[in-house]
Amino acid sequence: MAGKTASIAKITRPVLAGSYPRKRLFRLIDSARKQKVVWVTGPPGSGKTTLVSSYLAARRIPRLWYRLEEGDADPATFFHYLGLAAKKAAPRIRKPLPVLTPDQRPAVTVFAQRYFENLFSRLKSGSVIVFDDYQKVPADSTFHSMLRDGLSLLPPGICVTLISRKQPPSMFARLRASQGMEVIGWKELRLSPRETEGIARLRWKGKGGKETIRKLQNISDGWAAGFVLLLERARSGSGSPQKLPRHKPQEILDYFAGEILENLDEEMHSFLLKSAHLPRMTAKMAAQLTGLRRAGQTLSYMNRHNYFTEVHPGPEPVYEYHPLFRDFLRSRSSDLFSEKYIRRVRGKAAAILEESGHVEEAAGTLREIGDWRGFSRVLQKQAPTLVRQGRSETLAEWLEFLPGEILEGDPWLLYWRGVARLSSAPGESQGDFEEAFRRFSQKKDRDSALLAWAGVVDAIIYGPGSLKTLDPWFL
């Protein structure tokens, strides 16, 4: 269950309960889907993800949902999780999609082509594949060209929707020029007067005058997050400013969310500031971290009332705060609590994440707070899984984060660095295996020494040098 919970947020359509159906944009997407690719772009908080999610639900369209992250720059990571998403989208097909192994990396373009062809063949005609948070993948990653080539293989009846804070990269220029991509941008995403009225009626249960709503529409300038915050502010009796300050979306949200936070009771205030240190959470995880027994009810309430909280349905629902809201809460937490206290909360959050199967998020948290012993322990525990999934590039990246004295002082870390570099740098890999072998032998750890010995042999065989260098290892 833990492993399934860990990946559910990445491959499950997020649900924001009580979201207003934007029929104007639904019709626009209907038309845009005549192209192979739809690109939805706009500033943070403009309702991109909510729009696509609610559209798919309203139209009852079969879909594959995939949320991109920085780690997807490693092709093996991308293909691993995309395989899980494909299994969820087409459960009747039992044969899994292939794993990108280290020996296939030199020909990753060929692998990707066959992978995408296999993936597309599994989906029903009329399906939509969604890649959310496209902007999180580093700009210099080969992921972008790999996906572009994959999109060229799309069969009729399958559409891909990409959601991003940024415009399409230049490498998609040909696709746009050939009218293979339709872009829905900020001009279209901006809330219309009718939509703001509909959202207000939905949140205020039919109460509130048109003049007040029209005023809030003008102040927010159609920015969805800003309008929702203004509605909440007006409902609490705080009134509304004449206009939003001309700052970045994060700064504007900080301003209004801060006022809303001040009106909460101490228990709710504390819950939000602590739970924000979990990138995603189940009710149980939130309760463990915050001590609030009714954490599940609280998260459900926030989702139902559209308080910047998404839910990924499943046997055990997974909740997430909107990135803008979570950044605000973490910033406010830093202002109110000591660095030592926050480190303790985040350390506890990492332990809960690891226990719940969110191992990669746990590793990221431990790395951020500089708990290198804890990070090393999680790395060694996760290393066999990463290797089995073909994610040696991710393993090598994790190892690079470690301070030199910790990496060089642990023979197991040297061993795993050798494994991670075996296909890309067999000469350096051999050095790691040899040092690990020497250390294990000194400790008279024969089983571990044998593994390191096998690594030395593999590195020599895969390397460019003479096989005669094997001789000392067989004497």
C-alpha positions in Angstrom: 0.0 0.0 0.0 2.8 2.4 0.9 4.4 2.2 -2.5 1.1 2.7 -4.3 0.4 5.7 -2.1 3.8 7.2 -2.9 3.2 7.2 -6.7 -0.6 8.0 -6.7 -0.1 11.8 -6.6 2.2 11.7 -9.6 -0.1 9.6 -11.9 -3.6 10.5 -10.6 -5.8 13.4 -11.8 -6.0 15.9 -9.0 -9.5 16.9 -7.8 -10.5 20.3 -6.5 -13.9 19.8 -5.1 -16.5 22.5 -5.8 -14.6 23.9 -8.8 -16.7 26.0 -11.2 -17.2 24.4 -14.7 -15.7 26.8 -17.2 -17.9 25.9 -20.1 -16.4 28.6 -22.3 -12.9 27.0 -22.0 -14.4 23.5 -22.3 -15.6 24.4 -25.8 -12.2 25.9 -26.6 -10.5 22.7 -25.5 -13.0 20.6 -27.5 -11.9 22.6 -30.6 -8.1 22.5 -29.7 -8.2 18.7 -29.3 -8.5 18.5 -33.1 -4.8 19.0 -33.0 -2.3 16.5 -31.8 -1.1 18.6 -28.9 -2.8 21.2 -26.6 -0.5 23.5 -24.6 -2.1 25.2 -21.6 0.1 28.1 -20.2 -0.4 30.8 -17.7 1.0 32.3 -14.4 0.8 30.4 -11.1 -2.7 30.3 -9.7 -4.4 30.9 -13.1 -6.4 27.7 -12.8 -4.5 25.6 -15.5 -4.6 22.3 -13.7 -8.1 22.8 -12.4 -9.3 23.6 -15.9 -7.9 20.5 -17.5 -8.9 18.2 -14.6 -12.5 19.5 -14.5 -12.7 19.3 -18.3 -11.7 15.6 -18.4 -14.2 14.8 -15.6 -17.1 16.8 -17.3 -16.5 15.2 -20.7 -15.8 11.7 -19.1 -12.7 11.3 -21.3 -10.4 8.4 -20.8 -7.0 9.8 -19.7 -3.5 9.2 -18.5 -2.4 11.8 -16.0 1.3 12.4 -15.3 2.8 15.2 -13.2 6.3 16.1 -14.2 9.0 16.8 -11.7 12.7 17.7 -11.8 13.6 14.1 -11.5 12.0 13.3 -14.8 15.1 14.7 -16.4 16.4 11.2 -15.9 14.8 9.2 -18.8 14.7 6.0 -16.7 12.7 7.8 -14.0 10.3 9.2 -16.6 9.7 5.9 -18.3 9.4 4.1 -15.0 6.6 6.3 -13.7 5.0 6.6 -17.1 4.7 2.8 -17.1 2.8 3.0 -13.8 0.5 5.6 -15.3 -0.1 3.5 -18.3 -1.0 0.5 -16.1 -3.5 2.7 -14.3 -5.0 4.0 -17.6 -5.1 0.6 -19.3 -5.4 -2.0 -16.4 -6.5 -4.8 -18.7 -3.1 -5.0 -20.4 -1.0 -6.9 -17.9 2.3 -6.8 -19.8 4.2 -3.8 -18.4 6.0 -1.3 -20.5 9.8 -1.9 -20.8 12.4 -0.6 -18.3 15.2 1.6 -19.7 18.3 -0.4 -18.6 21.8 1.2 -18.5 23.0 -0.7 -21.6 20.1 0.9 -23.6 20.9 4.5 -22.6 23.3 5.1 -25.6 20.3 4.3 -27.9 17.7 6.0 -25.7 16.1 7.7 -28.8 15.3 4.3 -30.3 14.0 3.0 -27.0 11.8 6.1 -26.5 10.3 5.7 -30.0 9.3 2.1 -29.4 8.1 2.9 -25.9 5.8 5.7 -27.1 4.4 3.5 -29.9 3.7 0.8 -27.3 2.1 3.3 -24.9 -0.2 4.8 -27.5 -1.3 1.4 -28.7 -2.6 0.6 -25.2 -4.9 3.7 -25.0 -8.5 3.9 -26.2 -9.3 6.1 -29.1 -10.4 9.5 -27.8 -8.0 9.4 -24.8 -6.0 12.3 -23.5 -2.5 12.1 -22.1 -1.8 15.0 -19.7 1.7 16.1 -18.6 1.3 18.6 -15.8 3.9 21.0 -14.4 6.0 20.9 -17.6 8.1 23.8 -16.4 9.7 21.7 -13.6 11.8 19.7 -16.0 15.2 21.5 -16.4 15.6 23.4 -19.7 18.8 21.7 -20.6 17.4 18.2 -20.3 17.2 15.8 -23.3 13.7 15.1 -22.0 12.2 17.9 -24.2 13.6 16.6 -27.5 12.7 13.0 -26.5 9.1 14.0 -25.8 8.9 16.1 -29.0 9.9 13.1 -31.1 7.4 11.0 -29.2 4.6 13.4 -30.0 5.3 13.0 -33.7 4.2 9.4 -33.3 0.7 10.2 -31.9 -1.9 8.2 -33.8 -5.3 9.7 -34.7 -7.7 9.8 -31.8 -5.1 10.4 -29.1 -4.3 13.9 -27.9 -1.6 15.1 -25.5 -2.2 18.1 -23.2 0.8 19.8 -21.6 0.3 22.2 -18.7 3.1 24.8 -18.0 3.8 28.2 -16.5 5.9 28.9 -19.6 5.4 29.1 -23.3 6.3 26.0 -25.4 10.1 25.6 -25.9 11.6 26.6 -29.2 12.0 23.0 -30.2 8.2 22.8 -30.6 8.2 25.6 -33.1 7.8 23.2 -36.1 4.9 21.5 -34.4 3.2 24.9 -33.9 3.9 26.0 -37.4 2.4 22.9 -38.9 -0.7 23.6 -36.8 -0.1 20.4 -34.8 -0.3 22.3 -31.5 -2.9 24.6 -30.1 -1.9 27.0 -27.3 -4.4 28.2 -24.6 -2.7 31.1 -22.8 -3.3 33.7 -20.2 -5.7 35.7 -22.5 -8.0 32.7 -22.5 -7.5 31.6 -18.9 -8.3 35.0 -17.4 -11.7 34.8 -15.7 -14.6 36.4 -17.5 -17.3 38.4 -15.6 -19.7 35.5 -16.0 -17.2 33.0 -14.6 -16.3 35.2 -11.6 -20.0 35.5 -10.8 -20.5 31.8 -11.1 -17.5 31.1 -8.8 -18.8 33.7 -6.3 -22.3 32.2 -6.3 -20.8 28.7 -5.8 -18.6 29.8 -2.9 -21.2 32.1 -1.3 -24.1 29.8 -1.7 -26.0 32.2 -3.9 -25.3 35.2 -1.6 -23.5 38.4 -2.5 -24.5 41.3 -4.8 -23.4 41.6 -8.4 -21.8 44.9 -7.8 -19.5 43.4 -5.1 -18.6 40.5 -7.4 -18.0 42.9 -10.3 -15.7 45.0 -8.2 -13.7 41.9 -7.1 -13.5 40.9 -10.8 -11.9 44.2 -11.7 -9.5 44.1 -8.8 -8.3 40.6 -9.5 -8.1 41.2 -13.3 -9.3 37.7 -13.9 -6.5 36.0 -11.9 -8.2 32.9 -10.4 -6.2 32.6 -7.2 -6.4 36.3 -6.5 -10.2 36.3 -7.0 -10.7 33.4 -4.7 -8.6 35.1 -2.0 -10.6 38.3 -2.5 -13.8 36.4 -2.1 -12.6 34.9 1.2 -11.4 38.2 2.4 -14.8 39.8 1.6 -16.7 37.0 3.3 -14.7 37.4 6.5 -15.7 41.1 6.5 -12.2 42.5 5.9 -13.4 44.4 2.8 -11.3 44.6 -0.4 -8.5 46.8 -1.6 -9.0 49.1 -4.6 -6.6 47.0 -6.7 -4.1 44.2 -6.3 -0.5 45.3 -5.8 1.6 44.9 -8.9 3.8 42.2 -7.6 4.5 38.6 -8.5 1.6 36.1 -7.9 3.5 34.6 -4.9 3.8 38.0 -3.3 0.1 38.8 -3.8 -1.0 35.4 -2.5 1.3 35.9 0.6 -0.4 39.3 1.3 -4.0 37.9 1.3 -3.3 34.5 2.7 -1.5 36.1 5.6 -4.7 38.0 6.5 -6.8 34.8 6.2 -4.3 32.9 8.3 -4.6 35.4 11.1 -8.3 34.8 11.4 -7.9 31.1 12.0 -7.9 29.5 15.4 -4.6 28.5 16.9 -5.2 24.7 16.3 -5.9 25.3 12.5 -3.1 27.8 12.3 -0.6 25.3 13.7 -1.9 22.5 11.5 -1.3 24.4 8.3 2.2 25.6 9.3 3.3 22.1 10.2 1.6 20.1 7.5 3.1 22.4 4.8 6.4 20.6 5.4 4.9 17.5 3.8 5.0 17.8 0.0 2.0 15.5 -0.1 0.1 13.6 2.6 -2.6 11.2 3.6 -4.8 12.0 6.6 -2.7 9.6 8.6 0.5 11.3 7.7 -0.8 14.7 8.5 -2.1 13.5 11.9 1.3 12.0 12.7 3.1 15.2 12.0 0.7 17.7 13.5 -0.9 15.7 16.3 -4.3 16.8 15.0 -6.6 13.7 15.2 -9.1 15.2 12.8 -6.5 15.9 10.2 -8.5 14.0 7.5 -11.6 16.1 8.2 -9.6 19.3 8.0 -7.9 18.4 4.7 -11.2 17.3 3.2 -12.9 20.6 4.3 -10.1 22.6 2.7 -10.4 20.7 -0.5 -14.2 20.9 -0.6 -14.1 24.7 0.0 -11.4 25.2 -2.6 -8.7 26.4 -0.2 -5.8 25.7 -2.4 -5.8 22.0 -1.5 -6.0 19.2 -4.1 -6.9 15.6 -3.5 -5.7 12.6 -5.5 -8.5 9.9 -5.1 -7.5 6.4 -4.2 -7.9 3.8 -1.4 -6.2 6.3 0.8 -6.6 9.8 -0.7 -3.5 11.9 -1.0 -3.7 15.7 -0.4 -1.4 18.5 -1.7 -1.4 22.2 -1.1 -1.1 24.4 -4.2 2.6 25.3 -4.7 1.9 29.0 -4.1 0.0 28.3 -0.9 2.6 25.8 0.4 5.5 28.2 -0.3 3.6 30.8 1.7 3.0 28.5 4.6 6.6 27.4 4.8 7.8 31.0 4.6 5.4 32.0 7.4 6.6 29.0 9.4 10.2 30.2 9.0 9.2 33.7 10.2 7.4 32.4 13.4 9.6 29.5 14.5 13.3 28.9 15.2 15.5 27.2 12.7 16.1 24.4 15.3 12.3 23.8 15.7 11.7 23.8 11.9 14.6 21.3 11.4 13.0 19.0 14.0 9.6 19.2 12.3 11.1 18.6 8.9 13.1 15.7 10.2 9.9 14.2 11.6 8.2 14.8 8.2 11.1 12.9 6.5 10.6 9.9 8.8 6.8 9.9 8.1 7.4 10.2 4.4 9.9 7.3 4.4 7.6 5.1 6.6 4.7 5.8 4.2 6.6 4.8 1.1 7.4 8.3 -0.2 11.1 7.5 -0.1 12.2 10.0 -2.8 10.4 12.9 -1.0 12.0 11.7 2.3 15.4 11.8 0.7 14.8 15.3 -0.7 13.7 16.6 2.7 16.8 15.1 4.5 19.0 16.6 1.8 17.5 20.0 2.3 18.0 20.1 6.0 21.6 18.7 5.7 20.9 15.4 7.5 23.6 13.5 5.6 23.6 10.4 7.8 19.8 10.1 7.3 20.1 10.8 3.6 22.9 8.2 3.3 20.8 5.6 5.0 17.7 6.2 2.8 20.0 6.2 -0.3 21.5 2.8 0.5 18.0 1.4 1.3 16.6 2.7 -2.0 19.7 2.0 -4.2 18.7 -1.6 -5.2 15.2 -0.4 -6.3 16.7 2.5 -8.3 19.1 0.1 -10.1 16.3 -2.4 -10.7 14.2 0.4 -12.3 17.1 1.4 -14.6 17.5 4.7 -12.8 21.3 4.7 -12.4 21.4 8.4 -13.4 19.2 9.3 -10.5 21.3 7.2 -8.1 24.5 8.9 -9.3 22.9 12.3 -8.8 21.9 11.4 -5.2 25.5 10.3 -4.5 26.9 13.6 -5.8 24.9 15.4 -3.1 26.8 13.7 -0.3 29.8 15.4 1.3 33.1 13.8 0.3 34.0 12.6 3.8 30.8 10.6 4.1 30.9 9.2 0.6 34.5 8.1 0.8 34.1 6.8 4.4 31.4 4.2 3.6 32.3 1.2 1.4 28.7 0.6 0.5 28.4 4.2 -0.9 31.5 3.5 -2.9 30.0 0.3 -4.2 26.8 2.0 -5.2 28.7 4.8 -6.9 30.5 2.1 -8.9 27.1 0.6 -9.9 25.7 4.0 -10.9 28.8 4.7 -13.1 29.3 1.3 -14.6 27.8 1.9 -18.0 28.8 5.6 -18.3 32.3 5.5 -16.8 33.5 2.0 -16.3 37.1 3.1 -15.5 36.0 5.3 -12.6 33.5 2.6 -11.6 36.3 0.0 -11.4 38.2 2.3 -8.9 35.1 2.5 -6.7 34.6 -1.3 -6.8 38.2 -1.9 -6.0 38.2 0.4 -3.0 34.9 -1.0 -1.7 36.5 -4.5 -2.1 39.5 -3.5 -0.1 37.4 -2.0 2.7 35.0 -5.0 2.9 38.0 -7.4 3.0 39.5 -5.5 5.9 36.2 -5.9 7.7 36.2 -9.6 6.8 32.7 -9.0 5.2 33.1 -11.8 2.6 29.6 -11.5 1.1 29.9 -7.8 0.5 33.5 -8.2 -0.7 32.2 -10.8 -3.3 29.7 -8.2 -4.6 32.5 -5.6 -5.0 34.7 -8.2 -6.7 31.9 -8.9 -9.2 31.7 -5.2 -9.8 35.4 -5.0 -10.6 35.0 -7.8 -13.1 32.0 -6.2 -14.8 33.9 -2.8 -15.0 36.9 -4.4 -16.7 34.7 -6.3 -19.2 32.6 -3.2 -20.0 35.7 -0.9 -20.1 37.9 -0.1 -23.0 41.0 -1.7 -21.5 42.6 -5.0 -21.9 40.9 -8.1 -20.5 44.4 -9.2 -19.2 43.7 -6.9 -16.2 41.2 -9.6 -15.1 44.1 -12.0 -14.3 44.9 -10.7 -10.8 41.3 -11.0 -9.8 41.1 -14.7 -10.7 44.4 -15.8 -9.1 
